[in-house]
Structure formats: structure tokens, C-alpha cells
Amino acid sequence: MPHATAPPATGHRPRWWTELPLIAVVYALYSVGRLLVRGDVSTAVDHGLSILRLEQALYLNAEHPLNRLFTSTPSIGIPADFAYASLHYVVTPAVLVWMFRRRSAAYRAARVWLMNSTLLGLVGFTLMPTCPPRLLDASHGFVDTMAQYSAYGWWGEGASAPRGLSGMTNQYAAMPSLHVGWSLWCGILLWRHGRHPLIRAAGIAYPLITTIVVMGTANHYFLDAVAGAAVMALGALLVKPVVRFADGVKARLAGVLPGARKRGRASTTAATIPATVSPDVSAGCKTSTGERIPGQRTTSADPPGTAVGGPAARDAADAEASDDAPAAAR
């Protein structure tokens, strides 16, 4: 998806005091919208079972062995739970700030890409509320590792939500997996814009590890992860149209707002000033006798102290115009 992070042809460096409120508003809308689109539990369970049956038909069954490994091996399961509960809150903003500070030419496209994909994920939660594997009946063979190891972390039975705040999250927002989607966004940016080999290696490892973690903790199906990658691809394709639309709106607002019109007229007036304006700083202003404009130069042919328009020059002109002056002088 190289076009999604390509530097824009025109534009200025974004300002943090405009970027921060914008990102905060979009994330708040996403969080509130995620809570408001809670679907019926039975519908979410049906969707989860449908995904599970489809994976079985496709001979995809990575979730069960990973979940058994995580639940039977605390040294793997506990770090995986910490990773699931925290990394997407830490790594994603960190990469966004890194892009803003170090790769400002590509920052706007990266930010628009992330926002596009996040809002598309919200559409997915609305259209298809899905019960994650950990919330299915135990007969389906999944164990909730977040609940099993909750004594070691701040989370309870509400996935990555802090203990006691599970009601503040939508546990059926599993399709698509934005844990995987956001990690893929981070990985592509680190690979594309990182200069150190370790940074580029992290760009490969991070989305792969995240995909394993979301399945091993029974928070997502493998097809949730595939859907998360698809959402990121679609968000990347929408970057250029969204940027063009935003630029068009800014241009229209600039033509409507009074302050923008005044700035536009001022810049137009400045642009139409001819480049051949006389360098004469006096601009026709007269000086008193013996007064000289600071910095005014004399010509090489004039004697010292004789400036253009100065006292000596005026005396010479008066003498030339005098009736007593020789004809040659007149």
C-alpha cells in the first residue's frame, strides 16, 4: 500500500495544536459509536458460530492450538494478555507521533489512512456484531485467558477493559479486528519509513505477533484478523479521495470566511506590485536645506557630498537656470 503513505504534492507541515484535537475527536466518536452499536447477544453469537463453521469448512483452525498453548503455559499466556490489553494503546499513538515529528511529509496521508480504516471498522461492528471465541459456550473448546490471568493485570472479564469497567466496552466488536488492523498500519509505516534495520524488523514482527496474540487469547477468529487487514487496505485506497475532498472543503471555506477573503486580497495586492518600483526611498518627498536622506548614494561623477537631489545638486541646477549663467551652461 505505498500510495497510502506517499508524501503529498502540496501542503504545509501540520501543527500539533490542530492535529491533537482532530485525532481526539475522531477517537471519541469511534469509542462512543462502538458502544452505541451493541447488537443483540444472540445475533452476535450466531455470527461468531458462523465464522467458526466457515473456518472449519476451510480447514482453518489456528485458534484452538494457540489458545491451548496460552492457557497451559502462563509464561506465554500472561505476556500475551498484557500485549493484548496495552500495545494497541501505546504503539499506535507512538508511531503516529513518530511520523509527525520525523516523517512530516508523509504524516497527513498516514493519519488519514488510520482514520479511514478506523471508521470503516466501526461500520463493520455495526453491520456484523460478533461474539469472540472466549465468550462462546465452553463446549466449543475456548478458554478466556484474560479471565484466567486477570489476577496478574488490570483487566477483568471484559477483555482489555480495566477491572470493573467492562460495561464501558463493546465485547461484541470483534469483526473486523482493529488490533490486527492497527498493528498492520504500524508495521507498514515502520517498514516503509524506518531507516534502522531493527525498526524495519519491528515493522514485520509487530503485526505477526499481534495476530497470534488475538487468536491465542481467544479474542478474535483468524477471519477477524483477515477482515482487519482488508479494512486497512480499503482505508489506504480512500486516502487520496479523502484528501482531495478535504482540500476542496478548505478552499470553499477560504472563499467564504471574511478573514480568509481579506488575506486573499492582501496577498493578491502584494503579488501585483510591479517589480520595477523605483529604489528612490524618498518617493518624491522633499528634504530641507542641507538635509540628506540616510543611505542616499552619490554617483561616481559627482563630487563628494553631492547627492542626487541634495543641496549641491540644487545649487548647480539654479546656476544653470540663471540668466547670468553662460549660454553653454544653459
Salt bridges, closest charged atoms under 4 A:
GLU19 OE2 - ARG111 NH2 2.81
ASP144 OD2 - ARG134 NH1 3.13
ASP224 OD2 - HIS220 ND1 3.49
ASP247 OD1 - ARG108 NH2 2.91
